Amino acid sequence: MVNLKPEWPAPSTVHSFVTTREGGVSLPPYESLNLGDHVGDTLEAVEFNRRLLRGQLPADPVWLEQVHGTFVSTPDNRSLLASRPIKADAAITNQANEVLVVLTADCLPIFFSNRAGNVVGLAHAGWRGLCAGILENTVTELLKLSPQSSPDELIVWMGPAIGPKAFEVGAEVYTAFINSGLGFPEDAFAPIASRPGKYFANLYALARARLSALGLQQIYGGNFCTFTDQKRFFSHRRDAISGRFASFIWFTQ
């Protein structure tokens, strides 16, 4: 099993990693460390793969039912909805050893920590979530848990996602970001000359622009491509039928 460690100056109390597709028991096309229980793999294989990871974690993770929305799971709303699946695309915590997790296979996992290392978060950001405000909502909730912090004190790492030369989108995606009313850099959408109305979208540039607009300055990562790195990462866009890898974060006292 080979995990990736985020390269960011988070405090030593913060622990985080991203799994790769290596080291599990799932059979093709999910080989081998598929952690998604909603993609057609056998539940037995997924549960075995999740148990393989449990020894690296201080507690069972807070698994989300991700829906490409903007809802953020917090300690308060988790306690109110304890008996229900958590339909959310981000999670935050100020509870030590509470393990947060998001699953991805092209969408962008984004890690958050405050400077003190006692509030952390994770967001699942595909283009729909980015456009609709998942990052804005996540930062808002993080600052509620860390009222002594300001946005420029938050630290962010952008994990493995589909790269800017592989993520082809239609005009409706470009138009959705234009209509969102929030600016983005010119290189966030590159027209494809041979395919009128098609663009290569840069999730990293779009996310960085949103985070910068919120006042965040310490933004790291953003140099992966799940589509081209077939050995390490699942990619739904590349394979259609695909597993999911996971991003984890927690903090210790």
N, C-alpha and C positions, 0 to 999 in steps of 0.2 A: 504494500500500500504506500503510495507516494502522495504526500500532501504538499500544498503550496503555502508558504507563510507570507502574509502581506508585508510589503516593504514600506513601512510608515513609522513615524516617531510616536507611536502610541505609548502611554505609560506602561511600566513593567507589570502592573496589575491586570492589564488587558491581554487576553489570550484569543487567538483567532487563527483559522486556517481554512483552506479550500481543498476539497478532495479532487482527485482526478478520476479518470475512468478505470484506473488500474487497481487490481488487488481484491476483486470481489468474485462472486460465484455466478452472476447472471450470464445467460447464454445469448448468442447473437439474436437479434441486433442490439441487445442491451449490454453487451460485454464491456466491463465485467462488474465494476462497482456502481451499479445503478441504484440510486437511493429514492427514486420516484415511484410511488405506489399507484400512480394514476395513468401510466403510459403503456400498459399492456403486458408488462413483465409479470412473472408469477409472484404472488404475495410472499411465498416461502423464500424466494431468492432475495426479494427486497428486505424482508425482515431479517434474514441472515446477514445481509450486507450492513444493515443498520446496527445489528449486534456487534459486528466487527469493529465499528467505530465507537461503541459505547465505552470501551475501556480507555479511550482518549479524552473522555468528557467527564466533568464532575457530577453531571445529572442528566436525566433524559431531556432531550431538546424540546423546545416549544415548536412543534411542527405546525405549519400554516397550510391552509387551503388557499392557494394563490389564485387570484381571479383577474389579474391585470387591472386592479382598481387602485384606490387611493386611501383605503382605510389602514390605520396604524394600530397594531396590537400593543397595548400598554399594560403595566401591572394592574391598574385599576379595572380596565375593561376585561382583562383575562379573569379576574376574580369574580366579576359579575356574570361572565359567560363560561364558567368553568366546565359545565356539562356539555357544551356544544363545540363542534369543530370551529376553529378560528379562521374565519374567512378574512384574510388580510394580505397585504403585499409589503408590509414592513412590520418590524417589531422592535421595541425598545425596552430597556430595563434599568432599574437602579438597585436591583437585588443581586447580591453577590452569588456567584455560581449558578445563576439562571442562564441556561444556554439557549441562545437564539440561533435560528437557522432559516435560510432560504434556499430553494432549489432552482437551478437554472440550466439552460442548454442553448444559449445565445443571448438571452436577456442579461442585463447588467446587475450584478450584485454589488451593493455599495455599503461599506463598513463605516461606522461612526463611533467616535469616542470623544468625551470631553477631556479637558486638560488634566483633571484630577484622576481620571481613570476609574470613576465610580458611576458613570452613566454611559451605556453603549447602545448601539442600534445596528440594524441591518435592513436594507431595502432591496426589493426586487423591482428593477426598472426596465421594462420593455418600452417601446416607443409610446404605447398608449398610456402607461403609467407616468412616464416622463412628461408627456403633453398635458395630462390631466392634473398633475400636481402631487405625485407621491413623494417627491423629495421635499417640497415645501411643507407638506403635512408632517413628514418625519422630523424635519428640523424644528418645527413648531412644538411637537410633542417632546423632543429631546430637551429643549430649553425650558419646558414646564417642569421636567424632572431635575433640571440643573439650573435653577433660577440665578445662581451666582455666575453663570457662564454667559458670555456673549457669543454671537455667531462666529466671530473671528477666532475664538478659542477652541472651536470644534475641529477635530482632525478627521479626515476622510481618506479612505482608500477605495479605488475603483477596481474591482476584480475582473476575472475573465469574462469577456462578452464577444459577440461577433464584431469583427473589425470593420473599419470604414471603407475597405476595398472589397467587402464581401456582402454587405447588408443592402441589397437592392430593394427599393420601395417605390410605390407609385405616387402620382401627384397628390392623391388624397392625404398621404402622410405629410408631405411638404405643406399642403394647404392647412392641415390641422395645426401645425406649429405656427404658421403665419397668423392664423385666426386666434391663437391662444393669447396674443397680445404681448408676449414676452419675446425679447430679442434672442437671436442666436448667431454665432459666427458664420461667416460666409462658407467656410469649409465644412459646415455641418451637413450640407446637402450638395453633392457634386453631380450635375447633370450627366447622364450617360448618352454620349453623342449618337451612338448607334441605336438607341432605344428612346425615342421621343416620349416625354412624360414619365420617364423613369430616372431615379436618382440613387446614388450610393449615400446612405445616411450614416453619420458618425455618432453613435450613441455616447461615446466618451465626450465628444465636444459639446453635445446637447446637455449632458449631465453637468459638465464642468461649468457651462454658462448658467444653468439654473442655480447651481450651488454658489457661484460667484455673485450672482444677483442677490442672493440671500445674505451676503456678507461673509461667507466662508472663504478663507484664504489658504488653508493648509489642505490641499487636495493632491493626492498621490495616486499612482497606478495609471491604468488606462493604456497599457501597451501589449495587450493580448489579442488573439483572434481565435475564438472557438471553432469557427468554420474551417480554417486552414490547419489548425493544430489537432489533427485527427487522433494522434496517439494519446494525447492527454485529456481531451475534452469531448463530451457529447455535444452535438449540434443538431437541433431540430431542422434548421434551414438546410443543412447539408444532407441529412439522412432521412428526413421525414418521420420515420419511426426511430425513436432515440430514447436513451436513458436520460437521467438527470444527475448532475453532480451537486454538491452542497457546499455552502459557505456557513461557517460557524463563528460565533463570538460570545464571550462571557468575560467577567472580571472576577478577581479574587480580592479579598480584603488584605 
